[in-house]
């Protein structure tokens, strides 16, 4: 079963290889149609049939409502009546003024899990080039879910151009990301204010990335780093083959097999360590399909693994 219900992308084919290609600078309305986000989440009271016969009495279940798609009527989830719905159109509309006045450009948008989760990703006008060859571009991801698995989340993200590895740029103390729980009303203007959408936010990120690219690591530190990221014990006696395979794969990516691992910014550096993990998660980690890998890399265990990789690398330059 595929997780991606529908998706559209502009410019280059994304690393996961999923979706319908659009020419750049398409209107929000075109994105909504081509990304499969031109429907609404509707709600209805939850009822149940009491009795053993098929004609039993119908009773309401107070305090609960079922969410369903306006187009297909497919059920999405059962939530409390205090649940605040965020519509697919609101995710795309969030970017309208950023595109018109802020230099942003939508690159991907789509629907996961038959409508239970949806997102849009836009490239900002901010980037950094490390050691003259390793370009990293800034993105802003906005995603939400209606099945209880994700708060509405606006997150700064970087994409390393040479390999399309993705990395969420949470700077600590909540900077770089804003999460709005579904018990609260989603206010896009307030989210933009909290994010800052300022050059200073990206500058903080690039300062850290540059420090990682300038930090050369010893072989013993490499082994210790990967074990910390994978939460493995210091000893080599791994009984679980799965993390052992991950450890080996990360080592190989760092030692020359990784895309861009030969660049001066990554060869033997802490930045190379981070990208060994992000490439493993985005491209090599075992998954049932490409769309399962996308979901995990952005929202699930893969995203957590990449966050630990970032945090552990920053300790090397502290």
N, C-alpha and C positions, 0 to 999 in steps of 0.2 A: 504494500500500500504506500502510495506517495503522500508526503506531507504537503508539498506545494500544490495548492489548488490552481493558482494562476499567478503569473508574474510578468513584468515588463522591465526592459533595461535599455539604456541609451549608451552610446559610445562602444567601448570594447566589450566582448562577451565576458560576463563575470566569471570568477574562478570556479564557481560551482556548475557553470555551463547550462543553467536552466533559464527558460523564459523566452519572451518574444521581443525581438529587437525593434527599437524606435529610433528615429533620427533625433538629433539633439534639439533642445529648445521647444519641445512640444508643450501645449497648454495643459494645465491641470486636468481639464475635462478629458483630454485624450489619454492622459496617464490613468485616470479613474477607469475608463473603459478598457484599455488594453491590459491593465494590471488586474482586471477582475475585481475592482473595488467600487463599482457603480451600483451598489445595493445598500440597504439599510438594515440595521439590527432592530427588529420589532420585539415586543414582549407580550405575554399573555399570562393570565392567572393559571396556577397549577391546580389541577383537580385530580381526583382518583375515584375509581369505581369500587363501591363497597357491596359485598354480597358475592355469592358463589356463582350466580347465573350471569350470562352475558348481558342481561338487561338490569344489572344492579344499579342502585342509586348512585348518582354523581355528586361528590362532595368536594368543596374547595379546600385547599391546603393554605391557610392564611400565612402571610409573611414571606411567601416564595413566589417567584415568577419564572417562566421559561423564556429564554431568549431564542429567537429563530431568524433566519434570513428572509428578507422581504421578497426575494426573487424566487427561490426554490422552496421556501417554507421549511427548509431543513432545520431541525433543532440544533442549537449550539451549546447551551448549558442551562442549568437551573441555579438561580442565584436568589439572594434575599431581595426584598422589595426596596431596600436601601441602596442597592447596587447602582452606581452611576455608569451608564453606558457611554463609551466613546465610539463614534461612528467611523467607518472606513474613510468617508469624505473628510472628516476632521483631521485625519493623519496627513492627507495630501494638502489640505488647505493651510496647515501649519506653515508650509514652505512658501506660500504664494508671495508674501511681501519680501521674504528672504531672497527669492528668485528675482523679483522685479527690481529691488533696490539694493540687495546685499551681496550680489555676485555669486549666489548659490546656483547649483544646477542639479536637478534630480537625475539620478543614475539608475536606481532600481526601486521597485515597489511591488508588493505582491501580497498574497494570501496564503497562509499555512493552515493545515488541519481543517479544511473545508470551511474556513471562515472564523475559526476560533482564535486565530492570531493573524495580525496583519501589520505591515511595516512600510516605511519609505526611507530611502537613504539618499542624501544629497551631498555632492562635493562642494566644499567651501572654496573660497579663493585663497586659502592658506596652504603653504607647503614648505618643506625644507629639503635641501640636498646635502647629503653627508659625503665628505671627502670627494666632492665634485661629481660623483657618479650615482650615488644611492639616494633616489628621490622618494620622499614620503609625503603623501598628500592628506589633508585634513577633510574629514567627512562628519556629517551629523545624521545620526540614526534616530528615528522616532518609531516606536513600536508599542503595541498594546495587545491584550488578549481578553476574551470574554469568558474564559473557562477557569479562571482563578489561578492560572500559571504565571501571569506576568502583570505587574502594574504598568500603567502607561509610562514609558521610559524614554526620555530624550538623552542621548549619549553621544559625546564626541568620540570619534573613531578615526584611526589612521589606517591607510592602505599603503603598503610598500609596493611601489610600481613594478619593480623587477620580478616580483613573484605573486603579487596581489594578496599577500598575507594581511589579515585584518587584526587590529588590536584596539580594544576599548581604552580610552585615555582618561581613566578616573585618577585624579591627582591626590586623592586623600581628602578627608573631611567633607566628602560629598561633592567636591568640585569636579566638573567635567561631566556630571550626570545629574538629572533631576527625575525623581520617580514620584508619580501621583497615584496613590492607591485608589481603587475603585469605590471606596466609600466617600471620596471627595470629588467635587466637580472639576473636570479638566478645563483649565484656563490657559489657552495657548500664549496669551500675552504675558501672563505671570511666569510661565515656564521659560520664555525667552529672556525675561528679566533675570530670573534665577541662574540661568545658564551663563548670562553675561554676553554671550555671542561677541566677545571682545577679542582683540588681538592679543591681549595679555594672557588669556587662557591658553591659546595656541603657543605663545612664546614660552610659557612655563613648560609645556609638553616638549617643545623642541630643545629647550635647555637640557632636559633630562635625557632625551634621545642622543644629543651630541655628547653628553657625558658618558653614556653607555658606549658609544662608538669610539671614544678615546680611552676606554678602560680595557686594557689587555689582561687576560685571565690565564692563570697557570693550569696545567692539566688536572691537578688534584682538585682545584676549585671548580672545574667543569663537571667532574663526576659528582661532587657534593651538591652543586647547583641543580642538576637534573634530578637527583634523589630528593632534594627538598621540594621541587616542583611536583614530583610524582608521589610525594609523601612515602618514600621508601626508607627502610632502615639503612644505617650507614654500612652494615655488613653486605657482602656479596652473595649471601646465601638466600637468594630469592626462590621461594617455593611457588609463587604465583607467576605463571608464564606470561600473563597479559601485561603487567607493568614492566616485566623484564624485556619484552619485545618493544615496548614504548621507549624504554631507556636506551636500548640499542639503536633504535631508529633515530632518536634525537641526537645521539652521539655521531651517527653517520652523517646526518644533515649538517651538523656543526663542523665536522671534519672534512667537508668538501662536496658532499652530495647535494646539499641544499642550494636552491636557486639564489644566486647572489652571495653565496658563502665565501667566494673568492674576492669580493670587493674589500677594499682597505677598511671600510667602515665595519665590516662583519668578521673578517678573517682573524680569529683568535680573540675577539672582543666580547664584552657583555652584550652589545647589540646583536652580535651573531648568536649568542645563547638564546636571547629572546626570540629571534626569528627562527631558530631551530624548533622551538616549541610551537610558534604560531603556524609554521609551515606543516608541521606534523598534524596539528589539529585541523587546519583548513584543507589539507590535501591528502594526508596519508592515514589518519586515524580510522580504524575500522568503523564502518557504518553500513546500515542496511541499504542506503541509497545516497545519492548526492544531496537530496533535499533533507534527509535525516541529518547528514553532516552539517548542512547549513544551519538547521535549527539548533543543533548542539553547539556549533561554533559561535553563534550569536547570542543564544539565550540559555543554553544548558550547561552540561558538564565541560564541554570544550571551552566555553567562555570562562568558566571558573579556572580551568587549567591555564589559560592565557593570562588571566589576572594574576595568578600566583607567579607565573613566569616574569611578569613585569615587576611585581613587588619584590621578588627575590633578587632580580637584577639590580634594582635600585639600592639594595643593601650593599652591593659590591662597590658602589660609588659613593656611599654615604660618608 
